Amino acid sequence: MSHQLTFRLLHEYDAGLEGISFDAILNYKGKQTRVKAKLDTGASFCIFQREHGEELDIEIERGTAQRIGTATGSFTAYGHEVKLIALGLEIDTTIYFAELYGFPRNVLGRRGWLNQVRLALIDYEGKFFLSRYDE
Amino acid sequence: MSTLISDKSKTPDALYALEQKWLTENREKYAGQWVALVGDNLLSHGTDAKAVYQEAHQKAAEFGDALPLVVLMEKEPDLPFGGW
């Protein structure tokens, strides 16, 4: 039995680089910043560096506190409602900002992004097909 | 050599490709610093993210008010990622 899906967007990335990264715009109350984010299908949440939240004038600790586990320990992050624009899709969602400064990267994970889209990945060719979940 | 991005003719993907290339080529030089880029034009860099953002916004007008990409340069080469 075969299955067929259609997608609105095609994004090509450099499969030779570590990780699948792209730029993402965070918009909060009209203020916005553009950052580099990695796709992480293993991450439960979308997690961004604290400094970007502060640039948007977000009071980080006023968000919903969430302890997040990693392979080597855990850390705290705070959830806030922002508009996330990535790969041609604009989504109102919850982004978690790391409590600590100098957090190494930004990731788009399951809750908040992956559960808002449909995607197909052909990593061998560096192709990423995408639509909103409800399209 | 940098590319002047003032006419907004670059698509977001093309702009990001220039930025990604610049980040790869300059990781060692700016390791541990925040950098603000528009294409392969460096607008600001330093260890204080607030100061980098501030200078980048001031200079963004030279680039058609493009929204700069702001990145913390990793101290080590982009290692294989082990996931969370």
Backbone of each chain as ProteinMPNN parsed JSONL, in Angstrom:
{"seq_chain_A": "MSHQLTFRLLHEYDAGLEGISFDAILNYKGKQTRVKAKLDTGASFCIFQREHGEELDIEIERGTAQRIGTATGSFTAYGHEVKLIALGLEIDTTIYFAELYGFPRNVLGRRGWLNQVRLALIDYEGKFFLSRYDE", "coords_chain_A": {"N_chain_A": [[0.847, -1.191, 0.0], [0.616, 2.157, -0.916], [1.343, 5.617, -0.098], [0.405, 9.02, -0.509], [1.408, 12.366, -0.279], [0.921, 15.9, -0.338], [2.625, 19.035, -0.506], [3.001, 22.506, 0.338], [5.336, 24.036, 0.374], [8.803, 24.021, -0.536], [11.927, 23.585, 0.781], [15.367, 23.975, 0.409], [18.341, 22.678, 1.743], [21.76, 22.662, 2.949], [23.013, 19.643, 2.911], [25.446, 18.821, 3.679], [26.262, 20.13, 5.922], [26.418, 20.202, 9.551], [23.506, 19.314, 11.145], [20.15, 20.558, 10.467], [19.496, 23.6, 9.556], [17.938, 26.85, 9.636], [16.808, 30.222, 8.996], [14.844, 32.005, 11.381], [12.145, 34.065, 12.311], [11.274, 35.781, 15.193], [8.463, 37.219, 16.574], [7.157, 39.536, 18.739], [4.674, 41.294, 20.125], [4.902, 43.162, 18.035], [7.588, 43.696, 17.874], [10.58, 42.44, 16.456], [12.945, 39.777, 15.837], [15.639, 38.18, 14.109], [16.819, 34.936, 13.846], [19.069, 32.072, 13.949], [17.982, 28.79, 13.626], [17.71, 25.343, 14.588], [16.332, 22.359, 13.241], [14.827, 19.964, 15.278], [13.722, 16.991, 15.747], [13.642, 15.42, 17.949], [13.373, 17.006, 20.139], [11.263, 18.136, 22.739], [10.127, 20.643, 22.91], [10.084, 24.035, 21.534], [12.977, 25.78, 21.772], [14.743, 28.623, 22.672], [17.496, 30.975, 22.676], [18.054, 32.974, 25.524], [18.842, 35.647, 25.208], [17.671, 36.524, 22.847], [14.983, 36.624, 23.493], [15.031, 38.668, 25.387], [15.759, 40.771, 23.744], [13.363, 41.155, 22.519], [11.995, 42.387, 24.458], [10.801, 40.738, 26.305], [9.852, 39.587, 29.469], [11.548, 37.261, 30.785], [11.395, 35.404, 33.038], [8.749, 35.633, 33.757], [7.29, 33.919, 32.31], [5.918, 30.596, 31.63], [7.312, 28.263, 33.682], [9.512, 25.618, 32.867], [11.066, 22.588, 33.329], [13.648, 21.016, 31.622], [14.89, 18.07, 30.265], [18.054, 16.712, 29.276], [20.493, 14.741, 27.469], [22.664, 14.903, 29.081], [21.995, 16.194, 31.45], [19.958, 18.728, 32.923], [17.883, 21.644, 32.381], [16.362, 24.873, 32.942], [13.631, 26.491, 31.362], [11.523, 29.121, 30.043], [8.207, 29.555, 29.047], [6.663, 31.437, 26.442], [4.157, 33.214, 24.599], [4.565, 33.698, 21.25], [4.91, 35.03, 17.899], [5.987, 32.99, 15.357], [7.983, 32.901, 12.576], [8.96, 30.935, 10.055], [10.565, 29.343, 7.37], [8.672, 30.196, 5.547], [6.251, 29.889, 6.806], [3.915, 31.172, 9.11], [3.335, 31.179, 12.471], [1.448, 31.283, 15.416], [2.602, 30.631, 18.533], [3.972, 28.726, 21.354], [7.037, 29.536, 22.67], [9.979, 28.531, 24.265], [12.275, 30.119, 26.37], [15.624, 29.84, 27.268], [16.785, 29.779, 30.627], [19.384, 30.423, 31.33], [22.097, 32.551, 30.314], [23.887, 32.567, 27.211], [23.163, 30.136, 26.152], [23.627, 27.416, 23.945], [22.28, 27.051, 21.395], [19.406, 27.409, 19.165], [16.362, 25.708, 18.923], [13.847, 24.106, 16.957], [11.27, 22.255, 17.989], [8.999, 19.568, 18.863], [6.409, 20.216, 20.276], [4.76, 23.107, 19.578], [5.966, 23.691, 17.144], [6.616, 21.463, 15.299], [4.239, 20.082, 15.718], [2.503, 21.723, 14.481], [2.752, 21.611, 11.818], [3.037, 19.857, 8.636], [5.496, 17.724, 7.47], [8.063, 16.581, 5.231], [11.07, 14.904, 4.751], [13.939, 14.699, 2.785], [16.81, 13.795, 3.336], [19.093, 12.972, 2.039], [19.082, 14.382, -0.32], [18.932, 16.915, 0.624], [16.452, 18.169, 0.963], [13.371, 19.579, 2.004], [10.141, 19.373, 2.656], [7.13, 21.146, 3.188], [4.127, 22.048, 4.887], [1.423, 23.849, 6.445], [-0.217, 22.276, 9.197], [-2.998, 22.195, 8.925], [-3.521, 22.669, 6.29]], "CA_chain_A": [[0.0, 0.0, 0.0], [1.43, 3.376, -0.975], [0.7, 6.828, 0.428], [0.847, 10.208, -1.22], [1.157, 13.614, 0.43], [1.346, 17.075, -1.087], [3.109, 20.094, 0.372], [2.993, 23.817, -0.3], [6.656, 24.656, 0.335], [10.017, 23.202, -0.619], [13.108, 24.298, 1.255], [16.573, 23.184, 0.188], [19.39, 22.998, 2.705], [23.054, 22.043, 2.677], [23.06, 18.383, 3.656], [26.821, 18.594, 4.124], [26.489, 20.793, 7.203], [25.861, 19.523, 10.709], [22.179, 19.804, 11.496], [19.31, 21.21, 9.459], [19.235, 24.906, 10.156], [17.35, 27.878, 8.783], [16.548, 31.396, 9.811], [13.491, 32.104, 11.921], [11.851, 35.381, 12.877], [10.393, 35.788, 16.354], [7.75, 38.494, 16.655], [6.426, 39.66, 20.003], [4.072, 42.63, 20.258], [5.366, 44.05, 16.973], [9.047, 43.774, 17.806], [11.01, 41.162, 15.922], [14.36, 39.463, 15.705], [15.876, 37.054, 13.189], [17.813, 34.067, 14.473], [19.323, 30.792, 13.288], [17.39, 27.718, 14.43], [17.886, 23.99, 14.05], [15.223, 21.428, 13.362], [15.16, 18.87, 16.198], [12.506, 16.185, 15.928], [13.703, 14.768, 19.255], [13.127, 17.984, 21.208], [9.84, 18.24, 23.081], [9.664, 22.03, 22.806], [10.913, 24.984, 20.795], [13.79, 26.429, 22.803], [15.577, 29.67, 22.096], [18.426, 31.641, 23.584], [17.456, 34.02, 26.348], [19.181, 36.974, 24.706], [16.713, 36.918, 21.802], [13.759, 37.002, 24.202], [15.239, 39.992, 25.99], [15.726, 41.748, 22.652], [11.942, 41.401, 22.235], [11.436, 42.976, 25.689], [10.051, 39.731, 27.057], [10.359, 39.329, 30.818], [11.701, 35.81, 30.641], [10.941, 34.629, 34.199], [7.284, 35.741, 33.914], [6.676, 32.866, 31.506], [5.642, 29.303, 32.264], [8.58, 27.563, 33.92], [9.543, 24.216, 32.424], [12.357, 21.916, 33.458], [13.856, 20.239, 30.398], [15.973, 17.107, 30.404], [18.911, 16.437, 28.124], [21.273, 13.518, 27.653], [23.717, 15.109, 30.071], [21.533, 16.941, 32.613], [18.685, 19.407, 32.713], [17.926, 23.108, 32.498], [15.036, 25.5, 33.028], [13.275, 27.463, 30.329], [10.245, 29.777, 30.336], [7.391, 29.616, 27.851], [5.956, 32.679, 26.106], [3.431, 33.179, 23.329], [5.145, 34.584, 20.24], [4.663, 34.652, 16.502], [7.202, 32.401, 14.805], [7.943, 32.852, 11.108], [10.089, 30.117, 9.586], [10.34, 28.569, 6.145], [7.473, 30.658, 4.864], [5.046, 29.678, 7.612], [3.782, 32.066, 10.257], [2.577, 30.413, 13.455], [1.381, 31.781, 16.793], [2.937, 29.438, 19.291], [4.726, 28.907, 22.595], [8.486, 29.37, 22.574], [10.644, 28.538, 25.576], [13.582, 30.783, 26.393], [16.496, 29.27, 28.298], [17.016, 30.66, 31.781], [20.788, 30.843, 31.375], [22.681, 33.254, 29.177], [24.893, 31.812, 26.462], [22.665, 28.828, 25.709], [24.368, 27.291, 22.675], [21.574, 27.027, 20.103], [17.945, 27.526, 19.13], [15.813, 24.53, 18.24], [12.414, 23.964, 16.712], [10.936, 20.899, 18.397], [7.677, 19.024, 18.571], [5.299, 21.075, 20.698], [4.966, 24.502, 19.199], [6.269, 23.829, 15.714], [6.363, 20.235, 14.536], [2.824, 19.698, 15.796], [1.718, 22.711, 13.729], [3.068, 21.483, 10.399], [3.289, 18.539, 8.054], [6.769, 17.846, 6.779], [8.738, 15.399, 4.7], [12.488, 15.211, 4.664], [14.81, 13.808, 2.007], [18.105, 14.315, 3.781], [20.1, 12.646, 1.019], [19.048, 15.447, -1.33], [18.84, 18.221, 1.278], [15.138, 18.749, 0.651], [12.505, 19.676, 3.154], [8.809, 19.755, 2.16], [6.433, 21.664, 4.361], [2.825, 22.73, 4.842], [0.762, 23.929, 7.75], [-0.926, 21.04, 9.487], [-4.405, 22.244, 8.525], [-3.657, 22.998, 4.858]], "C_chain_A": [[0.886, 1.247, 0.0], [0.627, 4.561, -0.455], [1.243, 8.028, -0.329], [0.464, 11.443, -0.417], [1.552, 14.758, -0.492], [1.689, 18.18, -0.097], [3.138, 21.411, -0.387], [4.41, 24.352, -0.53], [7.763, 23.62, 0.192], [11.184, 24.073, -0.192], [14.314, 23.409, 1.012], [17.649, 23.63, 1.161], [20.66, 22.243, 2.337], [23.181, 20.788, 3.534], [24.466, 18.062, 4.144], [27.122, 19.215, 5.465], [25.911, 19.958, 8.34], [24.494, 20.134, 11.023], [21.454, 20.432, 10.323], [18.905, 22.543, 10.057], [18.658, 25.864, 9.13], [17.1, 29.094, 9.648], [15.074, 31.46, 10.2], [13.324, 33.498, 12.507], [10.901, 35.197, 14.049], [9.777, 37.175, 16.441], [6.936, 38.514, 17.943], [5.965, 41.105, 20.14], [4.694, 43.618, 19.266], [6.868, 44.178, 16.87], [9.555, 42.424, 17.303], [12.52, 41.021, 15.841], [14.504, 38.239, 14.815], [17.035, 36.227, 13.711], [18.015, 32.818, 13.622], [18.777, 29.686, 14.19], [17.629, 26.38, 13.756], [16.611, 23.191, 14.23], [15.655, 20.298, 14.293], [13.897, 18.074, 16.493], [12.505, 15.456, 17.268], [13.427, 15.719, 20.408], [11.63, 18.102, 21.475], [9.287, 19.622, 22.779], [10.531, 22.817, 21.82], [11.673, 25.806, 21.834], [14.753, 27.409, 22.144], [16.458, 30.305, 23.165], [17.744, 32.827, 24.266], [17.674, 35.417, 25.749], [18.192, 37.448, 23.641], [15.373, 37.327, 22.438], [13.884, 38.389, 24.812], [15.225, 41.081, 24.926], [14.274, 42.106, 22.307], [11.219, 42.021, 23.424], [10.529, 42.005, 26.441], [10.688, 39.587, 28.439], [10.385, 37.806, 30.99], [11.063, 35.042, 31.807], [9.434, 34.75, 34.455], [6.554, 34.671, 33.094], [6.433, 31.601, 32.312], [6.941, 28.525, 32.418], [8.469, 26.1, 33.503], [10.952, 23.676, 32.6], [12.502, 20.982, 32.257], [15.072, 19.337, 30.556], [16.775, 16.973, 29.126], [19.68, 15.146, 28.401], [22.285, 13.672, 28.782], [23.263, 15.873, 31.309], [20.179, 17.562, 32.366], [18.874, 20.915, 32.854], [16.498, 23.621, 32.549], [14.848, 26.471, 31.864], [11.872, 27.985, 30.64], [9.46, 29.993, 29.036], [6.659, 30.935, 27.682], [5.268, 32.516, 24.756], [4.051, 34.182, 22.36], [4.666, 34.157, 18.856], [5.997, 34.174, 15.934], [7.048, 32.299, 13.29], [9.179, 32.09, 10.635], [9.675, 29.361, 8.341], [9.022, 28.919, 5.47], [6.177, 30.429, 5.608], [5.063, 30.586, 8.834], [2.842, 31.399, 11.264], [2.596, 31.129, 14.806], [1.578, 30.58, 17.71], [3.674, 29.769, 20.594], [6.194, 28.569, 22.356], [9.047, 29.406, 23.993], [12.009, 29.209, 25.44], [14.392, 30.222, 27.559], [16.726, 30.28, 29.418], [18.434, 31.247, 31.745], [21.191, 31.6, 30.111], [23.675, 32.326, 28.472], [24.47, 30.402, 26.109], [23.145, 28.619, 24.27], [23.567, 27.38, 21.38], [20.077, 27.231, 20.292], [17.409, 26.31, 18.394], [14.298, 24.643, 18.072], [12.06, 22.509, 16.964], [9.468, 20.577, 18.161], [6.548, 19.965, 18.971], [5.609, 22.519, 20.328], [5.331, 24.685, 17.743], [5.952, 22.553, 14.94], [4.897, 19.817, 14.594], [1.906, 20.705, 15.101], [1.886, 22.535, 12.215], [2.989, 20.019, 9.949], [4.605, 18.678, 7.311], [7.254, 16.5, 6.273], [10.181, 15.797, 4.44], [13.166, 14.19, 3.755], [16.222, 14.304, 2.273], [19.195, 14.059, 2.748], [20.195, 13.765, -0.016], [18.999, 16.839, -0.709], [17.529, 18.921, 0.973], [14.177, 18.567, 1.807], [11.157, 20.193, 2.635], [7.93, 20.107, 3.347], [5.074, 22.271, 4.004], [2.357, 22.944, 6.269], [-0.008, 22.63, 7.956], [-2.332, 21.034, 8.88], [-4.599, 22.629, 7.062], [-4.03, 21.769, 4.051]], "O_chain_A": [[1.796, 1.371, 0.821], [-0.601, 4.516, -0.38], [2.403, 8.044, -0.738], [-0.664, 11.556, 0.065], [2.431, 14.596, -1.339], [1.128, 18.257, 0.996], [3.283, 21.428, -1.609], [4.658, 25.043, -1.518], [7.679, 22.509, 0.716], [11.401, 25.157, -0.734], [14.3, 22.228, 1.361], [17.843, 24.826, 1.376], [20.642, 21.315, 1.528], [23.428, 20.869, 4.737], [24.656, 17.137, 4.934], [28.124, 18.875, 6.094], [25.035, 19.119, 8.129], [24.369, 21.352, 11.15], [22.064, 20.792, 9.316], [18.069, 22.602, 10.959], [18.86, 25.714, 7.925], [17.169, 29.023, 10.875], [14.19, 31.033, 9.457], [14.242, 34.042, 13.121], [9.861, 34.548, 13.928], [10.482, 38.182, 16.389], [6.13, 37.619, 18.199], [6.779, 42.021, 20.256], [4.977, 44.765, 19.614], [7.379, 44.711, 15.885], [9.023, 41.381, 17.68], [13.261, 42.002, 15.784], [13.625, 37.378, 14.765], [18.111, 36.759, 13.986], [17.244, 32.541, 12.703], [19.077, 29.652, 15.384], [17.735, 26.286, 12.533], [15.906, 23.326, 15.23], [16.735, 19.733, 14.118], [13.108, 18.431, 17.368], [11.472, 14.927, 17.68], [13.262, 15.277, 21.544], [10.829, 18.16, 20.542], [8.114, 19.763, 22.432], [11.559, 22.337, 21.343], [11.061, 26.456, 22.682], [15.469, 27.075, 21.2], [16.209, 30.194, 24.366], [16.972, 33.567, 23.656], [16.779, 36.262, 25.79], [17.909, 38.642, 23.545], [14.717, 38.26, 21.974], [12.949, 39.188, 24.756], [14.74, 42.185, 25.169], [13.991, 43.218, 21.861], [9.997, 42.167, 23.414], [9.598, 42.42, 27.131], [11.908, 39.479, 28.563], [9.375, 37.174, 31.297], [10.274, 34.124, 31.58], [8.901, 34.027, 35.298], [5.333, 34.543, 33.185], [6.704, 31.544, 33.511], [7.591, 28.172, 31.435], [7.462, 25.439, 33.756], [11.914, 24.242, 32.08], [11.574, 20.244, 31.924], [16.151, 19.793, 30.936], [16.238, 17.106, 28.026], [19.522, 14.538, 29.46], [22.714, 12.681, 29.373], [24.099, 16.176, 32.161], [19.343, 16.983, 31.672], [19.884, 21.39, 33.373], [15.55, 22.9, 32.239], [15.774, 27.167, 31.448], [11.126, 27.371, 31.403], [9.979, 30.539, 28.062], [6.109, 31.486, 28.635], [5.735, 31.779, 23.888], [4.058, 35.384, 22.628], [4.099, 33.08, 18.673], [7.007, 34.871, 16.023], [6.104, 31.688, 12.789], [10.306, 32.556, 10.8], [8.577, 28.81, 8.266], [8.348, 28.061, 4.9], [5.105, 30.744, 5.09], [6.087, 30.746, 9.499], [1.693, 31.094, 10.944], [3.658, 31.533, 15.279], [0.804, 29.624, 17.665], [3.956, 30.93, 20.892], [6.539, 27.477, 21.905], [8.629, 30.221, 24.815], [12.785, 28.912, 24.532], [13.907, 30.141, 28.688], [16.844, 31.481, 29.176], [18.649, 32.41, 32.084], [20.704, 31.333, 29.012], [24.227, 31.412, 29.084], [25.312, 29.558, 25.801], [23.078, 29.543, 23.46], [24.128, 27.755, 20.351], [19.559, 27.226, 21.408], [17.945, 25.924, 17.355], [13.587, 25.191, 18.914], [12.503, 21.625, 16.231], [8.789, 21.227, 17.366], [5.814, 20.458, 18.114], [6.629, 23.069, 20.744], [5.038, 25.729, 17.16], [5.119, 22.561, 14.033], [4.371, 19.261, 13.63], [0.684, 20.561, 15.127], [1.24, 23.227, 11.429], [2.89, 19.095, 10.756], [4.807, 19.657, 6.592], [6.911, 15.443, 6.802], [10.462, 16.897, 3.965], [12.997, 12.982, 3.921], [16.758, 15.126, 1.531], [20.12, 14.86, 2.608], [21.278, 14.054, -0.525], [19.02, 17.838, -1.428], [17.503, 20.131, 0.75], [14.174, 17.543, 2.49], [11.062, 21.348, 2.218], [7.979, 19.447, 4.385], [4.906, 22.912, 2.966], [2.841, 22.291, 7.194], [-0.4, 21.97, 6.994], [-2.801, 20.008, 8.386], [-5.725, 22.888, 6.637], [-4.187, 21.854, 2.833]]}, "seq_chain_B": "MSTLISDKSKTPDALYALEQKWLTENREKYAGQWVALVGDNLLSHGTDAKAVYQEAHQKAAEFGDALPLVVLMEKEPDLPFGGW", "coords_chain_B": {"N_chain_B": [[35.078, 39.185, 0.512], [32.317, 41.33, 0.543], [28.745, 41.458, 0.078], [26.644, 43.902, -1.106], [23.614, 44.539, 0.366], [21.082, 46.159, -0.372], [18.947, 46.604, -1.921], [16.953, 44.888, -1.435], [16.752, 42.782, -3.139], [17.583, 40.232, -2.824], [16.416, 36.983, -2.165], [14.912, 35.584, 0.818], [16.043, 33.023, 1.232], [18.387, 33.139, -0.302], [19.746, 35.159, 0.978], [20.094, 34.014, 3.489], [21.706, 31.877, 2.79], [24.098, 33.175, 2.148], [24.691, 34.173, 4.662], [24.96, 31.832, 6.151], [27.21, 30.749, 4.929], [29.099, 32.707, 5.576], [29.121, 32.437, 8.36], [30.187, 29.876, 8.664], [32.735, 30.225, 7.566], [33.87, 32.084, 9.263], [33.8, 31.244, 11.864], [35.867, 30.539, 13.671], [37.308, 32.93, 14.042], [35.473, 34.606, 15.345], [34.653, 33.185, 17.522], [32.657, 32.417, 20.321], [31.525, 34.905, 20.409], [28.767, 37.191, 19.898], [27.319, 37.767, 16.769], [26.114, 39.999, 14.265], [24.506, 39.911, 11.234], [23.866, 40.873, 7.833], [23.206, 39.228, 5.09], [26.401, 38.649, 3.799], [27.497, 40.684, 5.205], [28.991, 42.048, 7.976], [27.543, 43.474, 10.7], [27.822, 43.984, 13.393], [29.673, 42.89, 16.277], [30.529, 41.053, 19.273], [30.787, 40.316, 22.84], [28.635, 41.043, 24.311], [25.344, 40.693, 24.007], [23.23, 42.547, 23.966], [24.468, 44.971, 23.28], [25.414, 44.331, 20.767], [23.031, 43.89, 19.354], [22.037, 46.497, 19.51], [23.905, 48.075, 18.043], [23.679, 46.815, 15.605], [21.044, 47.397, 14.839], [21.284, 50.122, 14.452], [22.952, 50.207, 12.239], [21.502, 48.887, 10.354], [19.979, 50.405, 8.66], [21.604, 51.065, 6.55], [21.361, 48.91, 4.997], [18.919, 48.719, 3.751], [17.124, 48.605, 5.822], [17.024, 45.964, 6.514], [16.312, 43.047, 8.417], [18.586, 42.093, 10.772], [20.459, 39.02, 11.058], [21.058, 37.443, 14.056], [23.508, 35.837, 15.849], [25.006, 33.552, 18.126], [28.284, 32.739, 18.066], [29.629, 29.56, 17.933], [32.014, 28.054, 20.15], [33.428, 25.85, 19.51], [34.077, 23.886, 16.553], [31.248, 23.121, 14.447], [29.966, 20.589, 15.91], [28.929, 17.141, 15.508], [25.537, 16.747, 16.301], [24.059, 15.611, 19.253], [21.41, 15.536, 19.899], [18.692, 16.126, 22.229]], "CA_chain_B": [[34.315, 40.206, -0.203], [30.937, 41.358, 1.013], [27.727, 41.757, -0.921], [25.776, 44.961, -0.613], [22.206, 44.131, 0.33], [20.321, 47.37, -0.092], [17.783, 46.715, -2.78], [16.012, 43.833, -1.049], [16.564, 41.885, -4.28], [17.9, 38.862, -2.425], [15.35, 36.248, -1.504], [15.352, 35.181, 2.161], [16.914, 31.852, 1.147], [19.684, 33.558, -0.825], [20.373, 35.926, 2.062], [20.504, 33.08, 4.537], [22.834, 31.091, 2.265], [25.29, 34.015, 2.331], [24.968, 34.246, 6.105], [25.443, 30.512, 6.575], [28.59, 30.63, 4.428], [29.935, 33.604, 6.387], [29.237, 31.845, 9.702], [31.107, 28.731, 8.561], [34.103, 30.702, 7.274], [34.38, 32.999, 10.292], [33.516, 30.723, 13.204], [37.042, 30.569, 14.546], [37.671, 34.319, 14.326], [34.509, 35.24, 16.247], [34.169, 32.15, 18.456], [32.222, 32.914, 21.625], [30.939, 36.249, 20.297], [27.535, 37.396, 19.142], [27.53, 38.504, 15.525], [24.894, 40.412, 13.563], [24.797, 39.889, 9.803], [22.868, 40.939, 6.765], [23.981, 38.567, 4.046], [27.761, 38.466, 4.302], [27.95, 41.948, 5.789], [29.018, 42.017, 9.441], [27.087, 44.763, 11.228], [28.32, 44.171, 14.751], [30.074, 41.669, 16.979], [31.012, 41.274, 20.639], [30.295, 39.328, 23.809], [27.417, 41.567, 24.932], [24.284, 40.575, 22.995], [22.446, 43.801, 23.902], [25.26, 45.965, 22.534], [25.457, 43.882, 19.366], [21.713, 44.2, 18.792], [21.884, 47.95, 19.392], [24.718, 48.555, 16.917], [23.126, 46.234, 14.373], [19.854, 48.165, 14.454], [21.734, 51.425, 13.949], [23.56, 50.045, 10.913], [20.59, 48.19, 9.441], [19.467, 51.361, 7.672], [22.491, 51.008, 5.376], [21.025, 47.69, 4.258], [17.5, 48.744, 3.437], [16.395, 48.232, 7.046], [16.9, 44.502, 6.61], [16.377, 42.532, 9.789], [19.841, 41.325, 10.857], [20.51, 37.701, 11.691], [21.936, 37.555, 15.229], [23.934, 34.461, 16.163], [26.131, 33.325, 19.035], [29.225, 31.848, 17.382], [30.053, 28.471, 18.809], [33.453, 28.064, 20.413], [34.013, 24.69, 18.847], [33.461, 23.637, 15.243], [29.898, 22.584, 14.56], [30.11, 19.152, 16.164], [27.703, 16.365, 15.307], [24.597, 17.073, 17.374], [23.551, 14.389, 19.861], [20.015, 15.69, 20.291], [18.492, 16.471, 23.645]], "C_chain_B": [[32.862, 40.178, 0.268], [29.993, 41.759, -0.121], [26.822, 42.844, -0.359], [24.318, 44.553, -0.775], [21.375, 45.373, 0.635], [19.042, 47.451, -0.91], [16.728, 45.646, -2.499], [15.763, 42.849, -2.2], [16.843, 40.431, -3.906], [16.681, 38.215, -1.774], [15.834, 35.876, -0.105], [16.297, 33.986, 2.118], [18.315, 32.236, 0.671], [20.463, 34.319, 0.245], [20.903, 34.977, 3.13], [21.673, 32.218, 4.069], [24.139, 31.867, 2.411], [25.687, 34.049, 3.805], [25.549, 32.921, 6.614], [26.898, 30.318, 6.146], [29.527, 31.492, 5.279], [30.159, 32.987, 7.77], [30.23, 30.683, 9.701], [32.547, 29.217, 8.406], [34.708, 31.504, 8.419], [34.176, 32.502, 11.721], [34.704, 30.89, 14.154], [37.376, 32.003, 14.975], [36.754, 34.955, 15.376], [33.954, 34.267, 17.286], [33.822, 32.761, 19.815], [31.595, 34.293, 21.59], [29.564, 36.184, 19.619], [27.903, 38.167, 17.889], [26.169, 38.85, 14.93], [25.246, 40.581, 12.093], [23.58, 40.261, 8.973], [23.579, 40.408, 5.529], [25.378, 38.301, 4.596], [28.367, 39.774, 4.794], [27.855, 41.861, 7.313], [28.651, 43.402, 9.968], [27.66, 45.04, 12.607], [28.778, 42.83, 15.304], [30.581, 42.021, 18.364], [30.389, 40.256, 21.576], [29.008, 39.775, 24.496], [26.3, 41.594, 23.873], [23.499, 41.881, 22.85], [23.166, 44.852, 23.052], [25.313, 45.604, 21.051], [24.134, 44.194, 18.676], [21.584, 45.705, 18.529], [22.651, 48.493, 18.174], [24.15, 48.041, 15.591], [21.899, 47.014, 13.908], [20.243, 49.524, 13.874], [22.252, 51.304, 12.514], [22.606, 49.434, 9.885], [20.043, 49.115, 8.362], [20.307, 51.347, 6.403], [22.145, 49.825, 4.474], [19.517, 47.588, 4.044], [16.63, 48.328, 4.605], [16.113, 46.733, 7.108], [17.023, 44.077, 8.067], [17.649, 41.686, 9.911], [19.627, 39.945, 11.476], [21.502, 37.816, 12.854], [22.216, 36.157, 15.772], [25.064, 34.471, 17.185], [27.059, 32.309, 18.371], [29.729, 30.785, 18.351], [31.572, 28.477, 18.957], [34.157, 26.903, 19.734], [33.402, 24.581, 17.449], [32.101, 22.982, 15.442], [29.965, 21.06, 14.68], [28.829, 18.415, 15.799], [26.803, 16.523, 16.532], [23.988, 15.784, 17.922], [22.091, 14.44, 20.214], [19.904, 15.991, 21.764], [18.525, 15.207, 24.477]], "O_chain_B": [[32.259, 39.11, 0.375], [30.407, 42.323, -1.134], [26.296, 42.71, 0.746], [23.847, 44.265, -1.875], [21.006, 45.605, 1.786], [18.164, 48.266, -0.628], [15.744, 45.517, -3.228], [14.733, 42.177, -2.252], [16.394, 39.51, -4.589], [16.007, 38.823, -0.942], [17.04, 35.854, 0.141], [17.256, 33.934, 2.887], [19.311, 31.72, 1.178], [21.672, 34.147, 0.396], [22.026, 35.127, 3.61], [22.54, 31.866, 4.87], [25.17, 31.29, 2.757], [26.866, 33.963, 4.147], [26.498, 32.9, 7.397], [27.713, 29.79, 6.902], [30.614, 31.055, 5.654], [31.275, 33.018, 8.288], [31.019, 30.532, 10.634], [33.463, 28.687, 9.036], [35.931, 31.593, 8.532], [34.361, 33.256, 12.676], [34.549, 31.329, 15.294], [37.689, 32.25, 16.14], [37.207, 35.75, 16.199], [32.894, 34.511, 17.861], [34.602, 33.527, 20.381], [31.173, 34.807, 22.626], [29.256, 35.252, 18.877], [28.699, 39.104, 17.936], [25.203, 38.099, 15.069], [26.176, 41.311, 11.75], [22.436, 40.004, 9.349], [24.459, 41.073, 4.983], [25.533, 37.796, 5.708], [29.585, 39.949, 4.799], [26.78, 41.63, 7.868], [29.356, 44.38, 9.717], [27.95, 46.186, 12.951], [28.332, 41.773, 14.858], [31.012, 43.148, 18.608], [29.569, 39.436, 21.164], [28.362, 38.985, 25.184], [26.32, 42.419, 22.96], [23.144, 42.273, 21.738], [22.557, 45.528, 22.223], [25.263, 46.481, 20.189], [24.114, 44.698, 17.553], [21.096, 46.131, 17.483], [22.113, 49.266, 17.383], [24.146, 48.753, 14.587], [21.737, 47.261, 12.714], [19.619, 50.014, 12.932], [22.02, 52.182, 11.683], [22.879, 49.464, 8.685], [19.685, 48.663, 7.275], [19.794, 51.586, 5.31], [22.589, 49.755, 3.328], [18.927, 46.512, 4.143], [15.546, 47.773, 4.424], [15.111, 46.292, 7.672], [17.757, 44.687, 8.844], [17.779, 40.671, 9.227], [18.736, 39.741, 12.301], [22.644, 38.233, 12.663], [21.303, 35.402, 16.107], [25.969, 35.301, 17.113], [26.674, 31.163, 18.141], [30.194, 31.093, 19.448], [32.309, 28.845, 18.042], [35.346, 26.978, 19.423], [32.327, 25.125, 17.196], [31.838, 22.367, 16.476], [30.013, 20.345, 13.68], [27.754, 19.014, 15.784], [27.271, 16.439, 17.667], [23.466, 14.964, 17.166], [21.564, 13.482, 20.78], [20.911, 16.099, 22.465], [18.377, 15.268, 25.698]]}, "name": "protein", "num_of_chains": 2, "seq": "MSHQLTFRLLHEYDAGLEGISFDAILNYKGKQTRVKAKLDTGASFCIFQREHGEELDIEIERGTAQRIGTATGSFTAYGHEVKLIALGLEIDTTIYFAELYGFPRNVLGRRGWLNQVRLALIDYEGKFFLSRYDEMSTLISDKSKTPDALYALEQKWLTENREKYAGQWVALVGDNLLSHGTDAKAVYQEAHQKAAEFGDALPLVVLMEKEPDLPFGGW"}
